[in-house]
């Protein structure tokens, strides 16, 4: 009986852990391009300083030296939705 319960528990854990991995529809390059398109303005050009994937979100750090702006945006790797995390103007 203990073996059956243990086998069922292990099977349940394997099934549930497999369901937590969503398929990523947005690549690193697409996330980068989306942030550049969103943040480019009339003054200067946006430069991507870093990009990192954490919990199905790309954290994109950007800077526009000519416009004296910088910030971090989160790009959902499944939906492509962009959310501002931080932003600063000199």
Backbone atoms as SQL, in Angstrom:
CREATE TABLE atoms (id INTEGER PRIMARY KEY, chain TEXT, resi INTEGER, resn TEXT, atom TEXT, x REAL, y REAL, z REAL);
INSERT INTO atoms VALUES
  (1, 'A', 1, 'UNK', 'N', 0.827, -1.192, 0.000),
  (2, 'A', 1, 'UNK', 'CA', 0.000, 0.000, 0.000),
  (3, 'A', 1, 'UNK', 'C', 0.880, 1.268, 0.000),
  (4, 'A', 2, 'UNK', 'N', 1.957, 1.247, 0.798),
  (5, 'A', 2, 'UNK', 'CA', 2.849, 2.407, 0.855),
  (6, 'A', 2, 'UNK', 'C', 3.488, 2.677, -0.506),
  (7, 'A', 3, 'UNK', 'N', 3.839, 1.593, -1.220),
  (8, 'A', 3, 'UNK', 'CA', 4.455, 1.766, -2.535),
  (9, 'A', 3, 'UNK', 'C', 3.478, 2.395, -3.521),
  (10, 'A', 4, 'UNK', 'N', 2.218, 2.010, -3.448),
  (11, 'A', 4, 'UNK', 'CA', 1.210, 2.561, -4.329),
  (12, 'A', 4, 'UNK', 'C', 1.002, 4.046, -4.061),
  (13, 'A', 5, 'UNK', 'N', 0.914, 4.414, -2.794),
  (14, 'A', 5, 'UNK', 'CA', 0.735, 5.826, -2.426),
  (15, 'A', 5, 'UNK', 'C', 1.952, 6.640, -2.844),
  (16, 'A', 6, 'UNK', 'N', 3.136, 6.094, -2.630),
  (17, 'A', 6, 'UNK', 'CA', 4.371, 6.786, -3.025),
  (18, 'A', 6, 'UNK', 'C', 4.430, 6.973, -4.538),
  (19, 'A', 7, 'UNK', 'N', 4.057, 5.936, -5.288),
  (20, 'A', 7, 'UNK', 'CA', 4.078, 6.024, -6.747),
  (21, 'A', 7, 'UNK', 'C', 3.072, 7.060, -7.238),
  (22, 'A', 8, 'UNK', 'N', 1.901, 7.112, -6.624),
  (23, 'A', 8, 'UNK', 'CA', 0.893, 8.085, -7.017),
  (24, 'A', 8, 'UNK', 'C', 1.353, 9.506, -6.694),
  (25, 'A', 9, 'UNK', 'N', 1.999, 9.684, -5.563),
  (26, 'A', 9, 'UNK', 'CA', 2.494, 10.996, -5.161),
  (27, 'A', 9, 'UNK', 'C', 3.584, 11.478, -6.121),
  (28, 'A', 10, 'UNK', 'N', 4.497, 10.610, -6.457),
  (29, 'A', 10, 'UNK', 'CA', 5.571, 10.968, -7.392),
  (30, 'A', 10, 'UNK', 'C', 4.981, 11.298, -8.760),
  (31, 'A', 11, 'UNK', 'N', 4.014, 10.514, -9.218),
  (32, 'A', 11, 'UNK', 'CA', 3.369, 10.782, -10.506),
  (33, 'A', 11, 'UNK', 'C', 2.668, 12.137, -10.504),
  (34, 'A', 12, 'UNK', 'N', 1.994, 12.451, -9.427),
  (35, 'A', 12, 'UNK', 'CA', 1.306, 13.733, -9.316),
  (36, 'A', 12, 'UNK', 'C', 2.290, 14.896, -9.353),
  (37, 'A', 13, 'UNK', 'N', 3.400, 14.764, -8.662),
  (38, 'A', 13, 'UNK', 'CA', 4.424, 15.814, -8.646),
  (39, 'A', 13, 'UNK', 'C', 4.994, 16.017, -10.047),
  (40, 'A', 14, 'UNK', 'N', 5.265, 14.947, -10.756),
  (41, 'A', 14, 'UNK', 'CA', 5.815, 15.045, -12.114),
  (42, 'A', 14, 'UNK', 'C', 4.815, 15.729, -13.043),
  (43, 'A', 15, 'UNK', 'N', 3.558, 15.368, -12.944),
  (44, 'A', 15, 'UNK', 'CA', 2.527, 15.970, -13.803),
  (45, 'A', 15, 'UNK', 'C', 2.377, 17.455, -13.504),
  (46, 'A', 16, 'UNK', 'N', 2.302, 17.811, -12.228),
  (47, 'A', 16, 'UNK', 'CA', 2.127, 19.212, -11.857),
  (48, 'A', 16, 'UNK', 'C', 3.327, 20.069, -12.215),
  (49, 'A', 17, 'UNK', 'N', 4.527, 19.536, -12.075),
  (50, 'A', 17, 'UNK', 'CA', 5.712, 20.328, -12.415),
  (51, 'A', 17, 'UNK', 'C', 5.798, 20.540, -13.916),
  (52, 'A', 18, 'UNK', 'N', 5.300, 19.626, -14.711),
  (53, 'A', 18, 'UNK', 'CA', 5.282, 19.789, -16.155),
  (54, 'A', 18, 'UNK', 'C', 4.307, 20.860, -16.610),
  (55, 'A', 19, 'UNK', 'N', 3.267, 21.094, -15.841),
  (56, 'A', 19, 'UNK', 'CA', 2.253, 22.091, -16.200),
  (57, 'A', 19, 'UNK', 'C', 2.706, 23.514, -15.912),
  (58, 'A', 20, 'UNK', 'N', 3.733, 23.697, -15.146),
  (59, 'A', 20, 'UNK', 'CA', 4.194, 25.033, -14.769),
  (60, 'A', 20, 'UNK', 'C', 5.054, 25.696, -15.830),
  (61, 'A', 21, 'UNK', 'N', 5.454, 24.972, -16.845),
  (62, 'A', 21, 'UNK', 'CA', 6.346, 25.514, -17.864),
  (63, 'A', 21, 'UNK', 'C', 5.536, 25.962, -19.071),
  (64, 'A', 22, 'UNK', 'N', 5.284, 27.246, -19.157),
  (65, 'A', 22, 'UNK', 'CA', 4.542, 27.793, -20.288),
  (66, 'A', 22, 'UNK', 'C', 5.478, 27.893, -21.494),
  (67, 'A', 23, 'UNK', 'N', 4.912, 27.768, -22.670),
  (68, 'A', 23, 'UNK', 'CA', 5.700, 27.887, -23.885),
  (69, 'A', 23, 'UNK', 'C', 6.008, 29.359, -24.144),
  (70, 'A', 24, 'UNK', 'N', 7.279, 29.657, -24.314),
  (71, 'A', 24, 'UNK', 'CA', 7.698, 31.038, -24.556),
  (72, 'A', 24, 'UNK', 'C', 7.454, 31.391, -26.017),
  (73, 'A', 25, 'UNK', 'N', 6.677, 32.439, -26.243),
  (74, 'A', 25, 'UNK', 'CA', 6.343, 32.870, -27.603),
  (75, 'A', 25, 'UNK', 'C', 7.187, 34.050, -28.058),
  (76, 'A', 26, 'UNK', 'N', 7.907, 34.677, -27.133),
  (77, 'A', 26, 'UNK', 'CA', 8.708, 35.862, -27.421),
  (78, 'A', 26, 'UNK', 'C', 10.180, 35.520, -27.202),
  (79, 'A', 27, 'UNK', 'N', 10.996, 35.803, -28.200),
  (80, 'A', 27, 'UNK', 'CA', 12.429, 35.544, -28.071),
  (81, 'A', 27, 'UNK', 'C', 13.114, 36.732, -27.394),
  (82, 'A', 28, 'UNK', 'N', 14.353, 36.518, -27.038),
  (83, 'A', 28, 'UNK', 'CA', 15.158, 37.583, -26.435),
  (84, 'A', 28, 'UNK', 'C', 15.286, 38.768, -27.396),
  (85, 'A', 29, 'UNK', 'N', 15.524, 38.492, -28.664),
  (86, 'A', 29, 'UNK', 'CA', 15.654, 39.562, -29.667),
  (87, 'A', 29, 'UNK', 'C', 14.338, 40.316, -29.866),
  (88, 'A', 30, 'UNK', 'N', 13.210, 39.590, -29.831),
  (89, 'A', 30, 'UNK', 'CA', 11.911, 40.245, -29.978),
  (90, 'A', 30, 'UNK', 'C', 11.627, 41.159, -28.785),
  (91, 'A', 31, 'UNK', 'N', 11.977, 40.697, -27.586),
  (92, 'A', 31, 'UNK', 'CA', 11.783, 41.519, -26.385),
  (93, 'A', 31, 'UNK', 'C', 12.627, 42.786, -26.482),
  (94, 'A', 32, 'UNK', 'N', 13.860, 42.631, -26.914),
  (95, 'A', 32, 'UNK', 'CA', 14.763, 43.776, -27.086),
  (96, 'A', 32, 'UNK', 'C', 14.190, 44.766, -28.093),
  (97, 'A', 33, 'UNK', 'N', 13.752, 44.279, -29.243),
  (98, 'A', 33, 'UNK', 'CA', 13.192, 45.148, -30.287),
  (99, 'A', 33, 'UNK', 'C', 11.934, 45.872, -29.811),
  (100, 'A', 34, 'UNK', 'N', 11.099, 45.180, -29.055),
  (101, 'A', 34, 'UNK', 'CA', 9.861, 45.786, -28.551),
  (102, 'A', 34, 'UNK', 'C', 10.148, 46.946, -27.613),
  (103, 'A', 35, 'UNK', 'N', 11.134, 46.772, -26.733),
  (104, 'A', 35, 'UNK', 'CA', 11.490, 47.842, -25.796),
  (105, 'A', 35, 'UNK', 'C', 12.101, 49.021, -26.534),
  (106, 'A', 36, 'UNK', 'N', 12.965, 48.749, -27.496),
  (107, 'A', 36, 'UNK', 'CA', 13.575, 49.828, -28.283),
  (108, 'A', 36, 'UNK', 'C', 12.492, 50.622, -29.015),
  (109, 'A', 37, 'UNK', 'N', 11.543, 49.915, -29.624),
  (110, 'A', 37, 'UNK', 'CA', 10.457, 50.582, -30.350),
  (111, 'A', 37, 'UNK', 'C', 9.597, 51.433, -29.408),
  (112, 'A', 38, 'UNK', 'N', 9.329, 50.911, -28.230),
  (113, 'A', 38, 'UNK', 'CA', 8.499, 51.634, -27.265),
  (114, 'A', 38, 'UNK', 'C', 9.210, 52.853, -26.685),
  (115, 'A', 39, 'UNK', 'N', 10.480, 52.740, -26.391),
  (116, 'A', 39, 'UNK', 'CA', 11.210, 53.791, -25.672),
  (117, 'A', 39, 'UNK', 'C', 11.911, 54.807, -26.565),
  (118, 'A', 40, 'UNK', 'N', 12.099, 54.514, -27.864),
  (119, 'A', 40, 'UNK', 'CA', 12.728, 55.497, -28.755),
  (120, 'A', 40, 'UNK', 'C', 11.817, 56.702, -28.900),
  (121, 'A', 41, 'UNK', 'N', 12.401, 57.876, -28.790),
  (122, 'A', 41, 'UNK', 'CA', 11.636, 59.110, -28.911),
  (123, 'A', 41, 'UNK', 'C', 12.218, 60.000, -29.983),
  (124, 'A', 42, 'UNK', 'N', 11.901, 61.286, -29.903),
  (125, 'A', 42, 'UNK', 'CA', 12.403, 62.250, -30.871),
  (126, 'A', 42, 'UNK', 'C', 13.859, 62.607, -30.623),
  (127, 'A', 43, 'UNK', 'N', 14.319, 62.414, -29.391),
  (128, 'A', 43, 'UNK', 'CA', 15.688, 62.770, -29.027),
  (129, 'A', 43, 'UNK', 'C', 16.457, 61.498, -28.691),
  (130, 'A', 44, 'UNK', 'N', 17.525, 61.257, -29.407),
  (131, 'A', 44, 'UNK', 'CA', 18.413, 60.141, -29.102),
  (132, 'A', 44, 'UNK', 'C', 17.856, 58.774, -29.451),
  (133, 'A', 45, 'UNK', 'N', 18.669, 57.772, -29.160),
  (134, 'A', 45, 'UNK', 'CA', 18.306, 56.382, -29.418),
  (135, 'A', 45, 'UNK', 'C', 18.480, 55.575, -28.142),
  (136, 'A', 46, 'UNK', 'N', 17.619, 54.584, -27.980),
  (137, 'A', 46, 'UNK', 'CA', 17.664, 53.712, -26.813),
  (138, 'A', 46, 'UNK', 'C', 18.727, 52.639, -27.025),
  (139, 'A', 47, 'UNK', 'N', 19.517, 52.422, -25.998),
  (140, 'A', 47, 'UNK', 'CA', 20.529, 51.366, -25.998),
  (141, 'A', 47, 'UNK', 'C', 20.145, 50.356, -24.923),
  (142, 'A', 48, 'UNK', 'N', 20.174, 49.073, -25.272),
  (143, 'A', 48, 'UNK', 'CA', 19.872, 48.013, -24.309),
  (144, 'A', 48, 'UNK', 'C', 21.150, 47.698, -23.540),
  (145, 'A', 49, 'UNK', 'N', 21.079, 47.827, -22.220),
  (146, 'A', 49, 'UNK', 'CA', 22.245, 47.570, -21.368),
  (147, 'A', 49, 'UNK', 'C', 22.333, 46.110, -20.946),
  (148, 'A', 50, 'UNK', 'N', 21.171, 45.493, -20.669),
  (149, 'A', 50, 'UNK', 'CA', 21.152, 44.082, -20.295),
  (150, 'A', 50, 'UNK', 'C', 19.757, 43.526, -20.508),
  (151, 'A', 51, 'UNK', 'N', 19.700, 42.207, -20.669),
  (152, 'A', 51, 'UNK', 'CA', 18.425, 41.515, -20.797),
  (153, 'A', 51, 'UNK', 'C', 18.567, 40.148, -20.140),
  (154, 'A', 52, 'UNK', 'N', 17.589, 39.807, -19.304),
  (155, 'A', 52, 'UNK', 'CA', 17.670, 38.581, -18.513),
  (156, 'A', 52, 'UNK', 'C', 16.281, 37.958, -18.416),
  (157, 'A', 53, 'UNK', 'N', 16.203, 36.625, -18.548),
  (158, 'A', 53, 'UNK', 'CA', 14.938, 35.912, -18.439),
  (159, 'A', 53, 'UNK', 'C', 14.755, 35.420, -17.007),
  (160, 'A', 54, 'UNK', 'N', 13.666, 35.860, -16.364),
  (161, 'A', 54, 'UNK', 'CA', 13.327, 35.423, -15.008),
  (162, 'A', 54, 'UNK', 'C', 11.828, 35.169, -14.940),
  (163, 'A', 55, 'UNK', 'N', 11.443, 33.976, -14.560),
  (164, 'A', 55, 'UNK', 'CA', 10.028, 33.617, -14.366),
  (165, 'A', 55, 'UNK', 'C', 9.151, 34.003, -15.555),
  (166, 'A', 56, 'UNK', 'N', 9.560, 33.574, -16.756),
  (167, 'A', 56, 'UNK', 'CA', 8.819, 33.831, -17.990),
  (168, 'A', 56, 'UNK', 'C', 8.690, 35.319, -18.322),
  (169, 'A', 57, 'UNK', 'N', 9.597, 36.147, -17.805),
  (170, 'A', 57, 'UNK', 'CA', 9.634, 37.576, -18.126),
  (171, 'A', 57, 'UNK', 'C', 11.063, 37.971, -18.465),
  (172, 'A', 58, 'UNK', 'N', 11.205, 38.726, -19.552),
  (173, 'A', 58, 'UNK', 'CA', 12.508, 39.299, -19.865),
  (174, 'A', 58, 'UNK', 'C', 12.605, 40.636, -19.140),
  (175, 'A', 59, 'UNK', 'N', 13.635, 40.805, -18.337),
  (176, 'A', 59, 'UNK', 'CA', 13.918, 42.087, -17.689),
  (177, 'A', 59, 'UNK', 'C', 14.930, 42.804, -18.561),
  (178, 'A', 60, 'UNK', 'N', 14.493, 43.919, -19.145),
  (179, 'A', 60, 'UNK', 'CA', 15.303, 44.645, -20.119),
  (180, 'A', 60, 'UNK', 'C', 15.702, 45.990, -19.520),
  (181, 'A', 61, 'UNK', 'N', 17.011, 46.170, -19.302),
  (182, 'A', 61, 'UNK', 'CA', 17.529, 47.451, -18.809),
  (183, 'A', 61, 'UNK', 'C', 17.952, 48.275, -20.015),
  (184, 'A', 62, 'UNK', 'N', 17.471, 49.509, -20.087),
  (185, 'A', 62, 'UNK', 'CA', 17.724, 50.368, -21.238),
  (186, 'A', 62, 'UNK', 'C', 18.187, 51.755, -20.800),
  (187, 'A', 63, 'UNK', 'N', 18.781, 52.477, -21.782),
  (188, 'A', 63, 'UNK', 'CA', 19.255, 53.836, -21.512),
  (189, 'A', 63, 'UNK', 'C', 19.198, 54.648, -22.796),
  (190, 'A', 64, 'UNK', 'N', 18.841, 55.924, -22.661),
  (191, 'A', 64, 'UNK', 'CA', 18.889, 56.893, -23.760),
  (192, 'A', 64, 'UNK', 'C', 19.729, 58.057, -23.245),
  (193, 'A', 65, 'UNK', 'N', 21.006, 58.058, -23.566),
  (194, 'A', 65, 'UNK', 'CA', 21.930, 59.075, -23.048),
  (195, 'A', 65, 'UNK', 'C', 21.568, 60.476, -23.513),
  (196, 'A', 66, 'UNK', 'N', 21.187, 60.631, -24.772),
  (197, 'A', 66, 'UNK', 'CA', 20.882, 61.953, -25.305),
  (198, 'A', 66, 'UNK', 'C', 19.654, 62.583, -24.638),
  (199, 'A', 67, 'UNK', 'N', 18.713, 61.751, -24.230),
  (200, 'A', 67, 'UNK', 'CA', 17.488, 62.222, -23.591),
  (201, 'A', 67, 'UNK', 'C', 17.578, 62.130, -22.066),
  (202, 'A', 68, 'UNK', 'N', 18.702, 61.622, -21.576),
  (203, 'A', 68, 'UNK', 'CA', 18.971, 61.496, -20.148),
  (204, 'A', 68, 'UNK', 'C', 17.911, 60.641, -19.435),
  (205, 'A', 69, 'UNK', 'N', 17.531, 59.527, -20.079),
  (206, 'A', 69, 'UNK', 'CA', 16.560, 58.599, -19.498),
  (207, 'A', 69, 'UNK', 'C', 17.171, 57.217, -19.379),
  (208, 'A', 70, 'UNK', 'N', 16.654, 56.459, -18.414),
  (209, 'A', 70, 'UNK', 'CA', 17.046, 55.063, -18.255),
  (210, 'A', 70, 'UNK', 'C', 15.956, 54.351, -17.494),
  (211, 'A', 71, 'UNK', 'N', 15.928, 53.023, -17.595),
  (212, 'A', 71, 'UNK', 'CA', 14.921, 52.277, -16.868),
  (213, 'A', 71, 'UNK', 'C', 15.014, 50.783, -17.102),
  (214, 'A', 72, 'UNK', 'N', 14.052, 50.085, -16.526),
  (215, 'A', 72, 'UNK', 'CA', 13.946, 48.634, -16.683),
  (216, 'A', 72, 'UNK', 'C', 12.495, 48.329, -17.031),
  (217, 'A', 73, 'UNK', 'N', 12.310, 47.548, -18.090),
  (218, 'A', 73, 'UNK', 'CA', 10.984, 47.095, -18.499),
  (219, 'A', 73, 'UNK', 'C', 10.934, 45.580, -18.387),
  (220, 'A', 74, 'UNK', 'N', 9.746, 45.058, -18.121),
  (221, 'A', 74, 'UNK', 'CA', 9.500, 43.630, -18.092),
  (222, 'A', 74, 'UNK', 'C', 8.678, 43.270, -19.317),
  (223, 'A', 75, 'UNK', 'N', 9.170, 42.298, -20.097),
  (224, 'A', 75, 'UNK', 'CA', 8.444, 41.827, -21.272),
  (225, 'A', 75, 'UNK', 'C', 8.012, 40.390, -20.994),
  (226, 'A', 76, 'UNK', 'N', 6.699, 40.159, -20.974),
  (227, 'A', 76, 'UNK', 'CA', 6.160, 38.821, -20.747),
  (228, 'A', 76, 'UNK', 'C', 6.554, 37.936, -21.927),
  (229, 'A', 77, 'UNK', 'N', 7.284, 36.848, -21.647),
  (230, 'A', 77, 'UNK', 'CA', 7.801, 35.985, -22.703),
  (231, 'A', 77, 'UNK', 'C', 6.720, 35.124, -23.339),
  (232, 'A', 78, 'UNK', 'N', 5.531, 35.081, -22.747),
  (233, 'A', 78, 'UNK', 'CA', 4.431, 34.320, -23.311),
  (234, 'A', 78, 'UNK', 'C', 3.524, 35.220, -24.148),
  (235, 'A', 79, 'UNK', 'N', 3.148, 36.390, -23.610),
  (236, 'A', 79, 'UNK', 'CA', 2.191, 37.264, -24.289),
  (237, 'A', 79, 'UNK', 'C', 2.843, 38.435, -25.026),
  (238, 'A', 80, 'UNK', 'N', 4.067, 38.822, -24.640),
  (239, 'A', 80, 'UNK', 'CA', 4.741, 39.966, -25.245),
  (240, 'A', 80, 'UNK', 'C', 4.376, 41.289, -24.606),
  (241, 'A', 81, 'UNK', 'N', 3.533, 41.261, -23.580),
  (242, 'A', 81, 'UNK', 'CA', 3.121, 42.499, -22.899),
  (243, 'A', 81, 'UNK', 'C', 4.302, 43.142, -22.198),
  (244, 'A', 82, 'UNK', 'N', 4.400, 44.463, -22.309),
  (245, 'A', 82, 'UNK', 'CA', 5.508, 45.219, -21.708),
  (246, 'A', 82, 'UNK', 'C', 4.989, 46.006, -20.507),
  (247, 'A', 83, 'UNK', 'N', 5.744, 45.906, -19.418),
  (248, 'A', 83, 'UNK', 'CA', 5.404, 46.656, -18.196),
  (249, 'A', 83, 'UNK', 'C', 6.642, 47.393, -17.715),
  (250, 'A', 84, 'UNK', 'N', 6.488, 48.684, -17.395),
  (251, 'A', 84, 'UNK', 'CA', 7.603, 49.469, -16.870),
  (252, 'A', 84, 'UNK', 'C', 7.850, 49.067, -15.410),
  (253, 'A', 85, 'UNK', 'N', 9.079, 48.752, -15.098),
  (254, 'A', 85, 'UNK', 'CA', 9.454, 48.429, -13.714),
  (255, 'A', 85, 'UNK', 'C', 10.019, 49.664, -13.045),
  (256, 'A', 86, 'UNK', 'N', 11.015, 50.287, -13.684),
  (257, 'A', 86, 'UNK', 'CA', 11.579, 51.535, -13.179),
  (258, 'A', 86, 'UNK', 'C', 11.889, 52.448, -14.349),
  (259, 'A', 87, 'UNK', 'N', 11.908, 53.737, -14.077),
  (260, 'A', 87, 'UNK', 'CA', 12.313, 54.736, -15.079),
  (261, 'A', 87, 'UNK', 'C', 12.854, 55.953, -14.346),
  (262, 'A', 88, 'UNK', 'N', 13.850, 56.580, -14.928),
  (263, 'A', 88, 'UNK', 'CA', 14.441, 57.769, -14.306),
  (264, 'A', 88, 'UNK', 'C', 14.867, 58.738, -15.389),
  (265, 'A', 89, 'UNK', 'N', 14.731, 60.012, -15.063),
  (266, 'A', 89, 'UNK', 'CA', 15.205, 61.096, -15.925),
  (267, 'A', 89, 'UNK', 'C', 16.196, 61.914, -15.099),
  (268, 'A', 90, 'UNK', 'N', 17.342, 62.235, -15.671),
  (269, 'A', 90, 'UNK', 'CA', 18.379, 62.952, -14.933),
  (270, 'A', 90, 'UNK', 'C', 17.871, 64.121, -14.220);
